[in-house]
Amino acid sequence: MSEGSVTPQHPLGSSFGRGSAALDVVAGVDLRGKTAVVTGGYSGLGLETVRALAAAGARVVVPARRREHAREVILAAGLQTDAVTVAALDLADQESVKEFVAGFLAANATLDILINNAAVMASPERRVGPGWESQFATNHLGHYTLVNALWPALAAAGTARVVSLSSTGHKLSPIRFDDPHFDTGYDKWIAYGQAKTANSLFAVELDRLGKSAGVRAFAVHPGGIMTELQRHLPKEEMVALGWMDAAGKVREGFKTPEQGAATSVWAATSGALDGLGGVYCEDCDIARPTDQASPLARYQGVDAHAVDPDAAKRLWALSADMTGVNAFG
């Protein structure tokens, strides 16, 4: 990595913070006439993201692998069906992604907000498509193809934003360019870390490629939240990690889903970010570079490997080669 090649990470002094909720962030924001897509928008912080965007007036499309289940959840949440619609999408299946996009583009000329929220975490080893490791394939490659295929609608919006959910998991691993699919041995946490680094690097390169068309991209760490994302982790492991006690009580410091959705919504809508992009955000602000000497280095800030433009370009080229999709190729 060359000197000075790291994306600048300078907090803005946002009026919001780690305790803010998604609805707080959109208070006074007018999204009437805007269209948003939120992957995984039917559970956990994804559902709260949809709730906030719809409350601000946006029409929200929720792509879902479990389409009928998603509809039931959205109805139970009291969200108006004319404001929030559900469409079929399996991010681990490239053809499913393309089918969703074809349907969306047939019905919509523009897309103003795209939030790549859906993810899997620390899952058992699984192969999808042509033998891809499932966390990298779902969390990164599925969203990579989704964004590239939706590019005509994003560019047509003029001021679109794309928000990709990363996490402090990015600190666990850079991109394993020599073995991204773990052909030489699988570690579920390293695989998750690589996928979260990919989410951040994707925002860096998409912002570089898209800003001339008015499309800006951001990566977001939502915070620690107990949601369905932990479904692959046994209670014993979460106790060992210090996330909860033996009785199952979640430790202090975890956010609620409403708080976890706030940074995504802030990145998607805040006027403070006008003219900016390609940065990693946390607690409703642009994050600082990780202070490696801090005892909180594992939990705060962004590591250099996750915002390295050279690695971002390399990852984009690798993803284009794997998927055969590249809106800028």
Buried (B, 14 or more C-beta within 10 A) or exposed (E): EEEEEBBEBEEBEBEBEBEBBBBBBBEEBEBEEBBBBBBBBBBBBBBBBBBBBBBBBBBBBBBBBBBEEBBEBBEEBEBEEEBBBBBBBBBBBBEBBBBBBEBBBEEBEBBBBBBBBBBBBBBEEBEBBEEBBBBBBBBBBBBBBBBBBBBEBBBBBEEBBBBBBBBBBBBBBBBBEEEBBBEEEBBBEBBBBBBBBBBBBBBBBBBBBBBEBBBBBBBBBBBBBBBEBBEBBEEEEBBEEEBBEEEEEEBEEBBBBBBBBBBBBBBBBBEBBEEBBBBBBBBBBBBBBBEEEEEEBEBBBBBBBBBBBEBBBBBBEBBBEBBEBBBEE
